[in-house]
Structures are given as C-alpha cells and as structure tokens.
C-alpha cells in the first residue's frame, strides 16, 4: 500500500467487490468452437448489460461445460449483492447455456 501524497485526502471510500462463479452446461455444442461461441455471446451480453468483468476460468477443454467468473465493484454491499442475484437470474434464462451451479463471494 502506498502513502497518500501530501495534501491528498486521507479518507478512502468503502469498496465492495462481488465475485460470482458460474458453472454452465452448453448442451447444443458439438465442438469446442460451438461452446466458445456460446460462452463469448453470454460474456458479451453480461458485460454490456451489467457493466461487469467476465472471464471464462474453467472447463476450457470440455465441449459441453464452461465455468465463468463475473466480478462487480461498488461502494454499497446491498447493490453488489443485488447485481449478482440479477446476473444469476439472467443466466438462468439463457437459451444456450444452462446454469448448473454457482457460488458468490463478497470482499
């Protein structure tokens, strides 16, 4: 951690980080290319709709499985929790990728 420059504000705002790990099944994928296309589409939609960071983090070589991490940062814990819950509901309704399991964490 670095020291604040002279004359700078010494109080810091509260920062809440919410992380979500989604385990997905992509039953319609007949190849890794199909799966990656479906996952990229979901990642792009999540990023655009919710202004979050998204990355594929697991099951990279499995044709019909995917693990995706979603991270949101805010200054209000209730907002971050609500955003993560909304994302889970959104993914549940996805026509291509089926939500198998998820876990969330706040930092």
C-alpha positions as CSV (number, residue, x, y, z in Angstrom):
1,X,0.0,0.0,0.0
2,X,1.4,3.4,-0.9
3,X,1.2,6.5,1.3
4,X,-1.1,9.3,0.2
5,X,0.6,12.3,-1.3
6,X,1.0,15.4,0.8
7,X,-2.3,17.4,0.7
8,X,-4.3,14.5,-0.6
9,X,-7.5,13.3,1.1
10,X,-6.6,10.6,3.7
11,X,-10.0,9.0,4.0
12,X,-10.9,6.3,1.5
13,X,-14.4,5.4,0.3
14,X,-15.7,1.9,1.0
15,X,-15.2,-0.6,-1.8
16,X,-17.1,-3.8,-2.1
17,X,-16.1,-6.5,-4.6
18,X,-18.6,-9.2,-5.6
19,X,-17.4,-12.3,-7.4
20,X,-19.6,-14.9,-9.0
21,X,-18.5,-18.3,-10.3
22,X,-21.0,-19.8,-12.8
23,X,-20.9,-23.5,-13.8
24,X,-22.7,-23.9,-17.1
25,X,-23.7,-26.7,-19.5
26,X,-23.8,-26.0,-23.2
27,X,-25.8,-29.0,-24.4
28,X,-26.1,-27.8,-28.0
29,X,-22.3,-27.6,-28.5
30,X,-20.9,-30.2,-30.8
31,X,-17.4,-28.8,-30.8
32,X,-15.2,-26.5,-28.7
33,X,-15.8,-23.9,-31.3
34,X,-19.6,-24.1,-30.7
35,X,-19.1,-23.9,-27.0
36,X,-16.7,-20.9,-27.2
37,X,-19.1,-19.1,-29.4
38,X,-21.9,-19.6,-26.9
39,X,-19.8,-18.5,-24.0
40,X,-18.5,-15.5,-25.8
41,X,-22.0,-14.4,-26.6
42,X,-23.0,-14.7,-22.9
43,X,-19.9,-12.9,-21.8
44,X,-20.6,-10.0,-24.2
45,X,-24.2,-9.8,-23.1
46,X,-23.3,-9.7,-19.4
47,X,-20.6,-7.1,-19.9
48,X,-22.8,-4.9,-21.9
49,X,-26.0,-5.2,-19.8
50,X,-24.5,-5.2,-16.3
51,X,-21.1,-3.3,-16.7
52,X,-19.2,-6.2,-15.1
53,X,-15.9,-8.0,-15.8
54,X,-16.4,-11.5,-17.2
55,X,-13.9,-14.3,-18.0
56,X,-14.0,-18.0,-18.8
57,X,-12.0,-19.6,-16.0
58,X,-12.5,-23.3,-16.1
59,X,-13.5,-26.4,-18.1
60,X,-11.7,-24.9,-21.1
61,X,-11.3,-28.2,-22.9
62,X,-14.7,-29.6,-22.2
63,X,-17.1,-29.4,-25.1
64,X,-20.3,-29.0,-23.2
65,X,-19.1,-27.5,-19.9
66,X,-18.0,-24.0,-19.0
67,X,-17.0,-22.1,-15.9
68,X,-17.3,-18.3,-16.0
69,X,-16.3,-15.7,-13.4
70,X,-18.1,-12.4,-13.1
71,X,-16.9,-9.6,-10.9
72,X,-18.7,-6.4,-9.9
73,X,-17.3,-3.5,-7.9
74,X,-19.3,-0.9,-6.0
75,X,-19.5,1.1,-2.8
76,X,-22.7,-0.4,-1.4
77,X,-22.9,-4.1,-0.3
78,X,-26.6,-4.3,-1.0
79,X,-26.2,-3.0,-4.5
80,X,-23.4,-5.5,-5.3
81,X,-25.4,-8.4,-3.9
82,X,-28.5,-7.4,-5.8
83,X,-26.4,-7.1,-9.0
84,X,-25.0,-10.6,-8.5
85,X,-28.5,-12.0,-7.9
86,X,-29.8,-10.3,-11.0
87,X,-27.0,-11.8,-13.1
88,X,-27.8,-15.3,-11.8
89,X,-31.4,-14.8,-12.7
90,X,-30.4,-13.6,-16.2
91,X,-28.1,-16.6,-16.8
92,X,-30.8,-19.0,-15.7
93,X,-32.9,-17.7,-18.6
94,X,-30.2,-18.0,-21.2
95,X,-31.4,-20.2,-24.1
96,X,-28.0,-21.6,-25.0
97,X,-26.1,-22.2,-21.7
98,X,-27.9,-23.9,-18.8
99,X,-26.9,-22.8,-15.3
100,X,-25.7,-25.9,-13.4
101,X,-24.4,-24.3,-10.2
102,X,-23.0,-21.1,-8.9
103,X,-21.2,-19.6,-5.9
104,X,-20.8,-16.0,-4.9
105,X,-18.4,-14.2,-2.6
106,X,-18.1,-10.6,-1.3
107,X,-14.8,-9.0,-0.5
